[in-house]
Amino acid sequence: MASKKLTPRPPKKPYITDEQALRFHAEPTPGKISMLPTKPMATQRDLSLAYSPGVAIPVEAIAADPDTVYDYTSKGNTVAVISNGTAILGLGNLGAAASKPVMEGKSVLFKRFADIDSFDIEVEEEDAQAFIECIKRIGNSFGGINLEDIGSPECFIIEQELRDLVDIPVFHDDQHGTAIIATAGLINAAHLTGRKFEDMKVVLSGAGAAGLSVLNLIKSLGVRDDNCLVLDSKGVIYQGRTVYMDQWKAPHAVETDKRTLAEAMEGADVFLGLSVAGIVDADMIASMAPNPIIFAMANPDPEVTPEIIKSVRDDAIIATGRSDYPNQVNNVLGFPYIFRGALDVRARNVNDEMKLACAHALADLARQDVPEEVAAAYHGNRPKYGPDYIIPAPFDPRLISDIPPYVAQAAMDTGQARKPIEDMDAYKRSLARRQDPTAAILQGITAAVVEEPKTIVFAEGEEPAVIRAAQAFQQRGLGKAILIGRDKPIYDNMKLLGIENPESLSVLNARLFDRNAEFTEYLYSRLQRRGFLRRDAQRLVNNDRNVFSALLMHHGLADGMVSGVTRSYDVVLRDVRLVLSHRRRERTMGVSVVVNKQRTLFIADTNITELPTAEDLADIAETTANFAATFGFEPRVAMLSYSTFGNPVGERMMKVREAVNILDNRQVDFEYEGDMAADVALDPMHQLTYPFSRLTDAANVLVMPAIHSASISTKLLDAVGGATVLGPFLTGLEKPVQICSLGAAASEILQMATLAAYAPGHETV
């Protein structure tokens, strides 16, 4: 076993204050969820159909055949998230009302990841039998029940009895959610280390609901009872122990003379931690078997940090419950998709076969090549199945279409399904349409920025919307925000906005900055042969906030900037180009990203070059292909025209064809083709008609022949609906600059700032 020493990474500090968290939940509308009607409510006829007298017809139909409640109501797509607040997160018994923010949050996750409508119910009852009686009487109003944050051992009793009393799936996520994700990771860790489950020696620290559920699930895969040592706060659970025992711990008691965690860890293949932080030390890790599997899942801090593990081992596979380390055991990978599959077959229960089906599906998904949306979270570097990638990423868009079918099939195979799925391929396609691709892409970008926070300059720092965006940028852990402007107007606006701790935001007054002389000399050296005098350069440094912001980036004091709220796009671009050069073999231009549930498209140039020459079009193609690759997409470029491969012939078509020839001579490393009409370029089967086409699939990068066609097409898509248009994003400059629309809201400014933080640097000309 090799030994290596690493400098421990300090734990991340919280990036939100109590006041910020309260404000998030309180404004602009208290809470995190609301209800929207699914039918039109515009006319008297609509109201008559929705309520009296029209509602009587489905009432009579359901009375005659109770199963038709799934056909005429929303029951089949609803889950109740139920708690009594006796074990809220890691906070303990704080009561039913205090659990409501958490239950609302869980409901939001159901909707975001699986398009399930969820309603939170907080029950003021700690007695298990009274709680069960309450839920029994209301439970069948829903398609399923997700129990949450209920103390142990009552949670075991409640789930077990409710499963028998209601005819819908009952699932305690604190138990089974963690168990399913951890089992998925363990399946792959065993595969990578060449282990068989029946041979594994397992140590479990934490004999609560989650820990025992993990153990029960992996035992169903073949892990032997006599190879498992379970520890609680009193030590090893062994045969004959009477202190702090109950009916759920007792089945896991084994005959052993080991009593401490250190003794249990000697020679162990697997450590499963669902207990408390810091209880495992380096010596314990060193005593484990070769290629140990260490899942330290206590939150917010694990039983042992990856840094400590790596200081004594370089052969360990590590998972935690945290997002800032590889292999996060995150319940959001499980519960939305388990319920999606269960609801879609109208399951009566969630049994062990359905849980194992979910675990195997997750394990299998991690072994596949990751899609472009996941690569976006890693700055285009695609994670590959291996020690640092044994569990899929939560923002993998395939989860919604890959996991529920396994769960649904297991329900059908075990007789739990009321309504079997006849066409599984059609079912998978319908699931894919539920995914929100815009949210997936933005979530991936945000996750990547949080991992590598950047310093972003907000050039128009006196504007209230800009201040709000800068505050949110820091609150979300995206990096450091610098506001450019005069101190008094900025702080006055902060006060009006009710911002706590205004000193947390950096403010720079360009006129008073101590490096202005250096900035002036640099700017004058760039502009002196372009008609600028030294005093012109000095005036720009002192008075033009866009120029000053760009100079901060050029001199390494910031990573990116955002502007445009108070000045037009062309003016901002002109200002920053006085300071910044364009990247090597690229041009400065705008790219719009069009996202819908079928595909993601990159369209350029949407806002700078009015009538590009053939050389311009070739440059635009290269720049946009590089931009798409930054998001993790494999670019397939179509040089668009009104013609397809010479039919009909026209002047603009010839420029497009010439641009293709230029790309041929440049020998670029991406697919491209043209001249092509848009419908041909977006048809994945176009090679049947044009077998000579060099595109292996539908294009995802569209190079428009002129700015008017690019602008018209993207704005039509945005206005008509069915797609979300992001941007246009500015690309091609040596440093990341994003320009908002005039009068942009804080949310748009924040989005642009996040993209500026996400963009990598490149060589300049």
N, C-alpha and C positions, 0 to 999 in steps of 0.2 A: 504494500500500500504506500503510495507516494505521499509525501508531506509537503505542504506549502503554506506560507504565511501571507495573509492579506490584511490590509488596513481596514478595520471595520467601518462600514458606512454609517454615519449617524442617522438615526431614524428621522423620517420626515416630520416636520412640525405641522400642526394643524394650520390650515390656511383660511379658516373662517372663525369669526368670533361668535359669541352667544347672540349678540345683537343682530348680526348679519343672518344667522340661521332663523331667528324669530321673524325678521323682516321678510325673508324669503317665503316663509309659510303664511305670512299675514297679508302680503301685498302682491298684486293689486286686488285680489279677491282671496279671502281667507280659505285655507285648505289647498289641496292639490288635484281634486277631481270635481267633475260636474257631469250632468246628464244631458244628452242631446236626443231629440226624437229621430226615429228612423223612417217615419212616414211624413208626407206633407201635411201641414196643419194650417193651410192658407185660406180655406173656404169653409162654408157651413157644411157642405157635403163631406169634406175631410173630417170635420169634428163629429158628424153623425156616424161616419164609419168607424172612427176611433173609439167613440164612446156610445152613448145611447142614440138611436136604437141598434146600430150596426153591431155593437159588441156582443149583443145577445146571441148571435149566431155561433161564434166560436165557443161561447160559454156552454151552449147546448151540445156542441160537438165534443168538447172535452168531457162533459158529464157522461156522455154516451161511451166515449173511449178515452180514458185518462191519458193514454200514451200520446194522443194528439196535442197535448199541452206543448210538446216540443215543436209541433208544426205551426201553431198559432200564437205562441208567445216567445219571449226571448230566453226562456229557461235554458235551452240547450247551449247558450253561449254566456252563461253567467256563473260566477263563482262567488261564494260568500267567504270573506276573510274574517275569521272570528277569533277573538281573544278575550281573556278576562284580565290581562295586564299583570299577571303574577310573575312573569319572567321576561320583562321588556329588554330586548337586546342584551347588553351586559349590565343593565341598570337595576335589575331585580324587580320586586313587587312594588309597583308604583300606582297600581289601580287601573281600572278599565278605561277611564277617560284619558289618562296619560298615554295609553297605548294607541289612541286614535291616529296621531301623526304617523306612526309606524305602519298601521294597518292601511291608511290611505296610500302610503308609499308602496306597500305591497300591491295594492290595487292598480296603481300606476304602472308597475312593472308587468303585471298581467296584460294590460292593454298595450303597452309599448312593445313587448316581445312576442306576444301570441295573439293579439287582437281579441282578447277575452274581456268582456265587461265584468267588472268586479265591484262588489259592494262590501264595505267594511262594517262589521257589527261588533260592538264592544259590550260584553255581558257583565253586569255587576254582580258576580257570583263566584265565590272561591270554592264552595263545596262541589265536589266532582259530580255527585248524583243530581244535585239541583241544576248544575250547568248542563249536564246531559239531557235532562228533562226539557229544559228550555230549547235547546237546539233541535231536539227530536220533533218538537211541535212546529218549528219554522223551516227546518232543513230542506224539506222537499220542494220549497219554493224555488230552489236554485238547481243548477246542473251539477254542482259540486261544492264541497266544503274544504277550505284550506284553514286548518287550525294553526295558530301562530302565538308564540310567546306565552305559553302556558307552562307553569312550573311542573317539575318532576317530583313525585311519581304520578301526580294527577293526570298529566298529559297522556301517559300510557293507558290509564283506565278510561279516560274520555274517548280517545280515538278508538280503542278496542270495542267499547260498547256502542258507540255511534255507528260504527261500520255495520253492526248487526241491526240497528234500529232504523236507519234511513236507507233508501234504495238508490243512493247516488254515491259517487266517489267521495271518501273522506280521507284527507291526507294531512298529516302533521309535518309541515316542512322542516321544522327544527330537527326532527328526527331523520326523516327519510331523504330530504333534499341533500343534506350534507353527505349522507350515506351513499347516495347514487353517484354524486360527482366524485367523491373520494374513491369509490369502487372503480369508476371509469379510469381514473388516473392510475390506480393500482394494477388494473388489467394491462395497461401499456407499460408501466414500470416493470412488471413481471416479464413481459415480452422482451423488453430491452435488455434485461439482466439475465435472461434465460432461465427464469425460475418457474416452477410449477406451484400452484396454490397449495397442493397437499403437502409440499415440503417446506413451506414458509414458516418461519418462527416470528410471531407477531407480538409486539408490545403495544397495548392501548393505555394511554394515560387520559383518564376522564370517563367515568362510568355513568354519565348522564344520558339524556335522551339521544343526543346525536352520536355519542361514542358507542353506545350499545347497539344502535341501529346500524352503524358502519360494520361493527363486528358481526352482527347477525347476517348482514348481506354478503360479506366476504366468506363467511362460513358456508353459505349456500353455494359458493363457487368451488368449495373443496378444502378450504383452510380447516385443519383439524383442531378440535377442542384442546387436545393436549399440547398443541404448539402455540397456544395463545395465553398470554399473561395480561390480566386486566388490573389496573391500579386506580384507586380513588384517593381521596385526601388522607385516608388511613393506611395507604400502602397497597401491597399486592392482595388481590382477592383469592384466597386459597381455601381448599376444602377444610372445613372445621372452624373457619372464622365466623364469629357471631356478632362482632361489633359493626354497626353501621351497615347491616346487610338487609336486603329485601328480595322479593320474589323475582325481580328482574336481574339483579346481580348474581343471585345464587346459581343459575344455570351455567355461568361462566367461571365458577370456582374450579380450580385444578389442584392436583396434588403436587406441591412444590415446596422446597425449603427457602425459596427466594422471598424476601420481604420488602425490599426497597427498589426504587426505580433504577438505581445504579446497578444493582444485581440483575435486575430483569433485562437490562440493555445488553449485557454481555453476550456476544454471539448472535444477537437478534438480526434478522433480515429486514424487518419492517418496524418502524416506529410510527404510530398514529397518535397524534396529540390533539385532544379536544378538551383541554383543561385550563391551565393558567400560564402566563408568560414566564419565561426564564427558568424553568425548572430543570432543563437539560443543559449540561455543561459539555465542554470540549472532550473531557475524559470519557464521558458516557458515549459520545459519538465515536471516539477512537476505538472503543471496545466492541463496536458492532461488527457484523460479518462483512466480508468484502462486498463492494457494490451495494451499500445499504440504501434502502428506500425510506425516506424521512418525510412524513407529512405532518408538519407542525402547524396546526390549523386554528390555534387559539387566536381570538381577535380582541382588541386591535393589534396586539403584539404576540408573536408566536412563542411556543415553548423554548425554541432555540432559533436564532437568526441564521439565515444562509451564510452570513459572514463568518460566524463562529464555526459552522459546519465546514466551510471551505478552508478555514485556517488549519484544520487537521486532516481533512479528506479531500481528495480530488476525484473520487469515484462514486460520490453519492448522487442519487436522484432526489430532488427536493421539491416539495410543494408547500404552500402556505395558504392562508386565507386572505392575503393582501394583494392588492393590484399592482404594487410597485416591485414585486418579485415575479419571476416566471412561474407558471403552473399554479395559477390561483384557483383554489377550490371555492367556486362561486355558485351559490344555489340558484342564481338566475339562469344557469345553464340547464336546470332541471325542471322546476315546478311549472313554468309557463307551458312547456312543451308536453309534459306529462298530462296536464289538464287539457291541453288542446287535443291530444290524441284520445283521451278518455271521453271528453265531451262529444267529439265527432262521431263516436260509435255509440253514444248514449250509454256509457258503461255504468254498471251497478257498483263497481268498486275499483280500487287501485290495489292490485295484488302484487306479490313478490315477483311474479313473472313479468309484469309490466315495468316494475322498477329495474329489474335486471336487463330488460330489453332496452330501456333508456340508457343504462350504463354502457352496454355493449355498443349502442349506436354512437354515443359520445366518444368512446374509445376508437371506434372505427373512423369517425370523422377527423379525429386528430391525426390519423395516419395518412390522410389524403392531402394532396397539394392544396394549399390554402388559396382562396379566391382573392381577387384584386382588392376587394373592400377590406379584407383583413390585412393584406400587405400594406395598405394605406396607413395603418396604425404603427407600422414599423418603418416608416419613411421609404417604402418600396422594397425593403429587404424582407423577402418572404420567409417567415419561420418554417422550419422543417421538422417533421417528426423526429424526436430525439429527446435526450435528458431534459432539455429546457422547453420542450413543447410536447407534453403528454396529455394535455387537456385543451380542448378548443377554446378560442377566444370568445368572450361573451358577445362581441359585435360581429361574429361570423354570420352572414346572412343565410347560410345554408341550414342553420339550426332549425328554423321554422318549417322547412320542407323535409329535412332528413330525420329528425327525432320523432315527431308525432306519429308517422307511419309505423315505426317499430312498436310504439306503445299501443297504437290501435290494433295492430296485428296480434300482439300478445293478448290483448283483451278479447279479440275474436277467437283465438286459439284456445283460450281457457274458459270460454263460455260466459264472459262478463259483458259482452256487447249486446245491446238491444237492437242495434241497427248496423249490421256489418257493412263494410265498405266494399262495393262490387268492383270498382275500377281504381286500383291503388295508384296508377300513374296519373290519372285525372285528379285524384285526391292530392297528390304531391304538387301538381301544377296549381291547384286552388290554394294550397298553403303558401306557395311562393308569392302569390298575389297579395297576401296579407302583410308581407314585409314592408316596412317603411324604409326604402333605400336611402332617402336623404338623411334620415336620422342615423342610419348605420354608418354612412360615410362621415358625417360630421362627428359622430361619436368616436370613430376611429382616429380622426385627425386630432380631436381634443385629447384623447388618451395618449397619443404620441407626444403632444406638446407638454402634457403634465409630466411625462417621463423625462423630458429635456426642456425645462422651463427657459424662456428667453426674455430679454429686455426689449420692450417695444415702446417706441416714442409715439405719443398721441399729439400730433402737431397743433391741433386747435384746442389746446387744453383749457381755454376759458369757457367753452360751450358746455351747458349742463348735460346734454346727451353724451358728449365725449367723456366728461367726468364720470358719469354713470358706467359707461363702458369700461373705462380704465379701472374703476373700482371692482367691477365684476371680473375683469381679467385677472386681477390679483386674488380675489376671493376664490376663484375656481382653481387656483394653483397653476395657472398657465405661465406665470413668470412675473417680472417686475414691470410696472407701468411708469412712464415718465410723461408728465403733462408739461407742455411748452406754453408759456404765457406769463402774464404779470401775476405776482403773488396775490395781491389784494382781490382782483376779480375772481380768481380761482377759489380762494378760501371763502369769499363771500358766497359764491354759488354752492360750495360744499355745505355751508351752513344752511342755506335755503333748501338744499336737497336732503338735509338731515343726516349727513354722512358722519358716522362716528369715527374717531381717530383720524382726522384729516392728514396728520403727519405721516400716516402709513403710505401715502402716495407722494412720489417724488415730483417736485415742481422745479422747472428750470426757466429762468428769465434770460432769453437770448442776449439781451443788451448787457447783462451783468455777468455773463459767464467768463471764467478766468482763462479760457483758452481761445478767446476770440481772435487774438493776434495771430495765433497759429492757424486757425481756420481761415482768416483773411489771406494769409500768405499762400495757402494751398489753393484757395478759390481763384486768387489773382493769377497764379501760375497756370491754371486751366483756361482762364477767360481772357488773358491779356491780348491774345491775337484774334479775339472775336469782338473787339471794339469796346472792351470794358477797361476802365481805369481802376487804380487801386481803391480810390474812394467809393467806386461803384461796388467793388467786392466787399468793402467794409460795411456799406449800407445794407447789402443783402444779408450779411451775417447777422447784423444787429436787428434788422426789421422784418426779414422774411422767414417766417417760422418753418415753412417747408424746406427752404435752403438750409436753415440751421439744423433741422431734424436729419436731413440727409448727410450733413457734415458729421453729426454725432455718430451715425452709422459708419461712414467712411473711416473715421478715426477709431473705430472699435469700441465706442462707448455705448452702443446699442446694436441689437440684432435685426431690427426691422422697424417700419413706421406705418402709420395709417393717417390719412387726411381726406379732404374732399367735402367735409360737411358744410363749409362756408365758401368754398371756391369751386369753380367748375373743373371738370376732369382735365381739360386741356391746359388750364392754368397750373394746376398742381403738377401735372406731368412735365410741363416746361420748366418749372422751378427745380424739380429734383434732378432733371437731366443736366442742369448746370453743374451738378456735383458728381453724379454717378454715371459711369459708363455702362454699356450693355455687355452681357456675358458673351464669351467667345462662341462664335458660330451661331449666335441667336440674335433675335431682334426684339425690340421693345414692342409689346402688343398686348391686346386683351383677349382672354379666353373665357368663354361662358361654359359652365358645366350644367348640362341638362340631365335631370335624373327622373326616371319613372320606374314603375315596378318591373319593367321588362329589361331595361338597359340604362347605361350611363354613357352620355356622349360629351365629347369635348369639341366645342365649336370656336373657330378663330378665322380671321381677326375680327372681333366684334366692335372695336371702337377706336382704332388709330389710323390704319392705312386705308385710304379711301378707294383708290384704284391700283391695287398692287400689280407690279410687273411680274414677269415669270420668275425672275430672281427673288423678288419679294415673296412670292407664293412658296418657293422652295424653302426660304428662310422660315416662313410661318409654319410650314409643315414640320420642320425640324424642332422649332421651339415648342410647338404644341405637343409633339410626340414626347419630348422631354418632360413637359408639364404633366402629361398623363402618366408617364412612368413614375413621377414623383408621388403620385397618388397610388401607386402599386398596380396600375393597369399596363397590360402588354399592348402597346399602341398598334392599331391597324388604321392607316391613314387613307382616306378617300379624298382626292382632289376633285371637288364638285364642280359641276357645270350644268347647263341646261341640256347638254348632249351626253351621249354615252358612246365612248369609243368611236368618235367621229361622226355620229349621226344625231342631229344635223350638224353641218359645218358652220362655224362662225368665228368672229374675231376673238372673243373672250375664250372660246374653246381652245383656240390655238395657243393662247398664253398658258392655259392650264396644261396642255400637252407639252409645251416647252418646259414648264416647271418640272414635270415628271422626268424629262430628259436630263435636267440639271441634277435632280436627285440621283439618277442613274450614275452620273459622273462622280458624284460625291461619295457613292458607295456607303450609304447610311445603313444602320443596323436595325431598322424596323420595316415592317410591311407597308407598302404604299401602292396606290394604283389611281389611274385617272386617264382621261376625263370620264366622269361618271355622274349620272343623275342621282339625286338623293335616294329615290326609292330603290334603285339598283344597289347602291352602296350599302344600304341598311338591310338588304335581303341576304340572309345567310346561305341561301341556295342559289345565288346569282351565278355561280360557276356552272350550273347546268346549262344556262343559256350562253355564258361567256367562259368556256373552259380554259381560256388563256389568262384569266384574271389571276393576279399575284396575291390577292387577299385570300387567306385561308378561312375566313369567317366574315360576318358582317363587320363593317367598319365601326370603330368607336371614336375616331378622330376625324372631324369633318372640316376641311379647309375650304372656306368660301371664296368664290372668285372676286368678290368685292365687298366693301364694308356694308353697303346697303342690303345685300342679300343676307349677310350674317346678322345684322341688327334686326331686320324685319322678321327673320325666321325665329330667332330666340324670343323676341317680344311677343310674337304670335303664340308660341308655345306657352309662354308664361301667362298670357292673358286668357287664352281659351281654356286652359286647365289640362289636367291629366299628366302634367309634368311640373317639376320644380326647377327653376332656373337659378343657379347660384352664380354670382359674379355680375359683370365681367371682372375677372381677376387679372391684375397687371403682372406680366412676367417678362423676363428677358433682361432686367436690370441686374447690376452686379450685387445689389443688396435688395432684400425683400421690401417692396413698397406696395401698399394696397390703397386704392382710392375709392372712397364711398360716393354714393350719390348725394347731391345737394340736399341738406336738411335730413340726412339719414337718422333713423332711430338708433337708440343705444344698442339694440340687439344686432342690427346690421353692422354697426361699428365694431362690436365685439367679434362678430364672425370674421370680419376682414382682419382684425388684429390677430385672431387665432391663426388664420391662414398665413399671415406674415410671419408668425412665430414658427409655423410648420415648415415653411419653404427652406430648402437647403441652400448653401452658398455655392458659387461656381467661379471658375476663372473668368477674368475680364479680358476684353480685347487688348 
